[in-house]
């Protein structure tokens, strides 16, 4: 009888060790493609037109549904029907000290957190705009958050 219990105990230990080793290997850090209102919906020059969507101070918000998007976009030209089953819209604001040439995005999932890095490529003009940035990212879980880092080059 003791032999039988030993076999069952070893079996349980073996199965539990397999489960824990598999769960730690389920995620591989990866860069995730970022889409935009320009590429997906044909909006033009959004870095100056989405001010009504951006937070009042530098920072960002996540818009997770069409109703919230529409409430906040009544004063802009481009108001597409966004596929919020596939995407969430991250939108933010950054005050710059010189002119902006372009904005580049990198979205990383390192298995413990998701980070959107927004890089503002600047030029030598003295016009110092407040730039609105945005990214359509893969749909997050309802309470999931991301980190947004901004870089000025």
N, C-alpha and C positions, 0 to 999 in steps of 0.2 A: 504494500500500500504506500509506504514512504517513497518507493521508486516512482510510482505513478504521480505523486505530488511534486517530486523533483522535476519530472519531465514537463509537467504543466507550468511550473514556475519558470523553468528555463525557456519554454516556449513564449511565455508572456514577456519575459525580459528581452528575448530576441526580437519580438514584434515591436515592443516599445522603443528599442534602440533603432530599429529600421525606420520607424515613424519620425523620430526626432532628427535623424540624419537626412531624411528626405526633405523635411520641412525647411531645414536651413539652406538647402541647395535649390529651392524652388525659384528664387529670384536672382537674376543676373543684372548688375548695374547696366543701364543703357541710356543712350541719348534718344529722345523721342522727338520726331518732327513737329515743328510748330507751323500752324497755318494762320492766316490772317483774314480780316474782312476784305482786304484787297484781292488776295489770291483766290478765296473761296466764293466771294459774292460780288466782286467787281467794284467795291468802294474805292474812292480816289482820295489820296492825300489825307488820311485819317489822323496823322500826327498833329494836325491843327484843327480838325473838325469835331473830334469826340470829346470836347471839353465838358459837355453836360453829363457824360458818363463817368468821368474821372472823379476820384475823391477830392474833397475841398483842399487838402494839403498834399504834399508829396507823399506818395504811398501807392497802394493799389487796392482794388476790390475784385471779387469774383462774382460774375453774373452767371447764374445757373439755370435760368429759364427765360422764355420769350416774353412773358408778362413783365418781368423786372426790366428786361432790355427795352421794351416799348415805352414803359413809364418814363425812363430816363433819356429817351432819344427823340422826343417830340420836336426838337429844334435842329436836327441835322438832316442832311439830304439823303444819306444812305441808311435805310432801315430795313435790312433784309430779314427774311424768315430764317433764323439760324437753326441749325440742327442741334438743339440742346440735348437730344438723346445721345449724341456722339461727342459733343464738345461742351466745355465751359469757356466763358470769355473772361480772361484776366485783363484788367484795364487799370492803368495807373498814370501818374504824372511826375515829371521831373523838370525842375527849373535848371536851365543851362546857362553858361557864361559866355558862349559864343554860338555861332550858327551851326545848325545840324545838317550834316551831309546825308546820313542814313542811320537806320537802327537795325541792329542784328540781334537775333534771339538764339539761345541755346537752352533746351529743356532737358534736365537730367533726372532720372529716377535711380537712386543708388540703393534701393531696397529698404531704406529707413526713412527717407524723405525725398520729396520732389522739389527741385530748384529750377526756377526760370531766371536765367541771367540775361539781362537786357543791356546791350552795349550801344552807346551813342557815339557814332563816329562824327567828330566835329570838324569844322573848317575854320578859316581865319576871319570870317566876317564878324563884325561887332554886334550884330543883331543877336540878342540873348533871349531866345524863345522859351516859353514853357511848353514842353513837348508832352503829348499824350501818347503812350505806348499801349499796345494791346497784343494779345495772342489768343488764338483758339487752341486750347489744349484738350487732350482726351478727357472725357467725362470723369470727374472725381466722385468718390463716395460722398454721400450727403454731408458728413461732418469733416471730411478730409480737407486739409489746408496745404498750401505750398509756401515755399520761401521765394521771394523775389529779390534779386540783387541787381543793382544798376551800376554800370561802369561807364565812365566818360573817357574816351580816347582822343 
